[in-house]
């Protein structure tokens, strides 16, 4: 459900009280992470590498949004997802693709100096 904290006005990506595009993207990414986490080997995770997003309809506070994702391509470590976001009236709120790469978590973090 779109809360005040999810709005463009609150996040700073606009000045209206509707679902912010960055929040829509965050939810879509979360869905893709969840979709594959049970299928990864121990010690593996995924990191986002590319996003295409069309935010097509405004969703005011109180609107229920459902985001679904489908893994459409696997190319080695590269995973490509298509996603859609719809409200309870089945209005298409957003659509796009998210690419993620499968990485070894420890090696990835060590490369980044963490």
C-alpha positions as a Markdown table, in Angstrom:
| # | Residue | x | y | z |
|---|---|---|---|---|
| 1 | Unk | 0.0 | 0.0 | 0.0 |
| 2 | Unk | 1.3 | 3.5 | -0.8 |
| 3 | Unk | 2.1 | 5.3 | 2.4 |
| 4 | Unk | 3.1 | 8.9 | 3.0 |
| 5 | Unk | 6.7 | 7.7 | 3.2 |
| 6 | Unk | 6.5 | 6.3 | -0.3 |
| 7 | Unk | 5.5 | 9.5 | -2.0 |
| 8 | Unk | 7.4 | 11.7 | -4.4 |
| 9 | Unk | 6.9 | 14.6 | -2.0 |
| 10 | Unk | 8.4 | 12.8 | 0.9 |
| 11 | Unk | 11.3 | 11.2 | -1.0 |
| 12 | Unk | 12.1 | 14.4 | -2.9 |
| 13 | Unk | 11.7 | 13.0 | -6.4 |
| 14 | Unk | 8.8 | 15.4 | -7.0 |
| 15 | Unk | 6.3 | 17.5 | -5.0 |
| 16 | Unk | 3.1 | 15.5 | -5.3 |
| 17 | Unk | 1.7 | 12.9 | -2.8 |
| 18 | Unk | 1.8 | 9.9 | -5.2 |
| 19 | Unk | 4.0 | 6.8 | -5.4 |
| 20 | Unk | 7.5 | 7.9 | -6.1 |
| 21 | Unk | 9.3 | 6.3 | -9.0 |
| 22 | Unk | 12.4 | 5.5 | -6.9 |
| 23 | Unk | 10.1 | 3.6 | -4.4 |
| 24 | Unk | 8.4 | 1.7 | -7.3 |
| 25 | Unk | 11.8 | 0.7 | -8.5 |
| 26 | Unk | 12.9 | -0.4 | -5.0 |
| 27 | Unk | 9.9 | -2.6 | -4.6 |
| 28 | Unk | 10.4 | -4.1 | -8.1 |
| 29 | Unk | 14.1 | -4.8 | -7.2 |
| 30 | Unk | 13.1 | -6.4 | -4.0 |
| 31 | Unk | 10.7 | -8.8 | -5.8 |
| 32 | Unk | 13.5 | -9.9 | -8.2 |
| 33 | Unk | 15.8 | -10.5 | -5.2 |
| 34 | Unk | 13.2 | -12.6 | -3.5 |
| 35 | Unk | 12.4 | -14.5 | -6.7 |
| 36 | Unk | 15.9 | -16.1 | -6.9 |
| 37 | Unk | 17.3 | -16.1 | -3.4 |
| 38 | Unk | 16.2 | -19.7 | -2.7 |
| 39 | Unk | 17.8 | -20.9 | -5.9 |
| 40 | Unk | 21.3 | -19.6 | -5.3 |
| 41 | Unk | 24.2 | -21.6 | -3.9 |
| 42 | Unk | 25.4 | -20.9 | -0.4 |
| 43 | Unk | 27.4 | -17.7 | -0.3 |
| 44 | Unk | 25.9 | -16.3 | -3.5 |
| 45 | Unk | 23.8 | -13.2 | -3.9 |
| 46 | Unk | 22.7 | -11.0 | -6.8 |
| 47 | Unk | 23.5 | -7.4 | -7.5 |
| 48 | Unk | 21.6 | -5.0 | -9.7 |
| 49 | Unk | 23.3 | -4.0 | -12.9 |
| 50 | Unk | 20.7 | -2.4 | -15.2 |
| 51 | Unk | 17.2 | -1.1 | -15.0 |
| 52 | Unk | 14.5 | 0.1 | -17.5 |
| 53 | Unk | 11.4 | 1.5 | -15.9 |
| 54 | Unk | 8.2 | 3.1 | -17.2 |
| 55 | Unk | 6.1 | 4.7 | -14.5 |
| 56 | Unk | 2.8 | 4.9 | -16.3 |
| 57 | Unk | 0.1 | 5.9 | -13.7 |
| 58 | Unk | 0.0 | 7.9 | -10.5 |
| 59 | Unk | -0.9 | 6.1 | -7.3 |
| 60 | Unk | -2.1 | 8.2 | -4.4 |
| 61 | Unk | -1.7 | 7.4 | -0.8 |
| 62 | Unk | -3.8 | 4.3 | 0.1 |
| 63 | Unk | -3.5 | 2.6 | -3.2 |
| 64 | Unk | -2.6 | -1.0 | -3.1 |
| 65 | Unk | 0.1 | -2.0 | -5.7 |
| 66 | Unk | 1.1 | -5.5 | -6.7 |
| 67 | Unk | 4.5 | -6.0 | -8.3 |
| 68 | Unk | 5.2 | -9.2 | -10.1 |
| 69 | Unk | 8.4 | -10.3 | -11.8 |
| 70 | Unk | 9.3 | -13.1 | -14.2 |
| 71 | Unk | 12.8 | -14.3 | -14.9 |
| 72 | Unk | 12.9 | -14.1 | -18.7 |
| 73 | Unk | 16.6 | -14.8 | -19.5 |
| 74 | Unk | 19.6 | -16.4 | -17.9 |
| 75 | Unk | 22.9 | -15.8 | -19.6 |
| 76 | Unk | 25.7 | -17.2 | -17.4 |
| 77 | Unk | 25.6 | -15.1 | -14.2 |
| 78 | Unk | 23.3 | -12.5 | -15.8 |
| 79 | Unk | 19.6 | -12.7 | -14.9 |
| 80 | Unk | 17.0 | -10.6 | -16.7 |
| 81 | Unk | 13.6 | -10.0 | -15.2 |
| 82 | Unk | 10.5 | -8.4 | -16.7 |
| 83 | Unk | 8.2 | -6.8 | -14.1 |
| 84 | Unk | 4.8 | -5.2 | -13.9 |
| 85 | Unk | 3.1 | -3.2 | -11.2 |
| 86 | Unk | -0.7 | -3.0 | -11.1 |
| 87 | Unk | -3.2 | -1.4 | -8.7 |
| 88 | Unk | -6.3 | -3.1 | -7.4 |
| 89 | Unk | -8.3 | -1.9 | -10.4 |
| 90 | Unk | -5.7 | -3.7 | -12.6 |
| 91 | Unk | -4.4 | -0.4 | -13.9 |
| 92 | Unk | -0.8 | -0.8 | -15.2 |
| 93 | Unk | 1.2 | 1.4 | -12.9 |
| 94 | Unk | 4.6 | 0.5 | -14.2 |
| 95 | Unk | 6.6 | -1.9 | -16.2 |
| 96 | Unk | 10.2 | -2.6 | -17.1 |
| 97 | Unk | 13.2 | -4.9 | -16.9 |
| 98 | Unk | 15.8 | -5.4 | -14.2 |
| 99 | Unk | 19.1 | -7.1 | -14.8 |
| 100 | Unk | 21.0 | -8.7 | -11.9 |
| 101 | Unk | 24.3 | -10.5 | -11.7 |
| 102 | Unk | 25.0 | -13.6 | -9.5 |
| 103 | Unk | 28.1 | -13.0 | -7.4 |
| 104 | Unk | 29.9 | -14.6 | -4.6 |
| 105 | Unk | 29.0 | -12.3 | -1.7 |
| 106 | Unk | 32.3 | -12.5 | 0.2 |
| 107 | Unk | 34.4 | -12.0 | -2.9 |
| 108 | Unk | 32.2 | -9.1 | -4.0 |
| 109 | Unk | 32.5 | -7.3 | -0.7 |
| 110 | Unk | 36.2 | -7.9 | -0.4 |
| 111 | Unk | 36.7 | -6.4 | -3.9 |
| 112 | Unk | 34.9 | -3.3 | -2.8 |
| 113 | Unk | 37.1 | -2.8 | 0.3 |
| 114 | Unk | 34.4 | -3.6 | 2.8 |
